[in-house]
Amino acid sequence: MMETRWGARRVARQLGRSDCVVRRYWDQWIQEVSFTRRPGSGRTQQTSRREDHHIVRNARAQPIASSAAIQAQVAPSLVGPVSSRTI
C-alpha cells in the first residue's frame, strides 16, 4: 500500500493500526530489502572463492601495498583479468 504512495495514516486506517506502527514496519522493511542481495541480481562474480582467498591473503601479508601492486602480484595465478576494484 505504501508503494502505491498511500500515506502512513491512510494505510494505518485501512489496517486498523496506528500510523507510528505502520511507519516503523515500513522503515524496517525498506532497510531489510535494500541490503538483501537477491539471487541473480547484480553482476556475476568474476573470481572464485579460492581466488578471493588468495587475494585477501596477499593483501593481509602486505597491508601497505597499493591495490595495483597486489593486482600485479596475484594476476598470474588468476584465471581471468581482475579489476583493481575487486582487489
Residue, then its C-alpha position, 0 to 999 in steps of 0.5 A: m500500500m505504501e508503494t502505491r504512495w498511500g500515506a502512513r495514516r491512510v494505510a494505518r486506517q485501512l489496517g486498523r493500526s496506528d500510523c507510528v506502527v505502520r511507519r516503523y514496519w515500513d522503515q524496517w522493511i525498506q532497510e531489510v530489502s535494500f541490503t538483501r542481495r537477491p539471487g541473480s541480481g547484480r553482476t556475476q562474480q568474476t573470481s572464485r572463492r579460492e581466488d578471493h582467498h588468495i587475494v585477501r591473503n596477499a593483501r593481509a601479508q602486505p597491508i601497505a601495498s597499493s591495490a595495483a601492486i597486489q593486482a600485479q602480484v596475484a594476476p598470474s595465478l588468476v584465471g581471468p583479468v581482475s579489476s583493481r576494484t575487486i582487489 
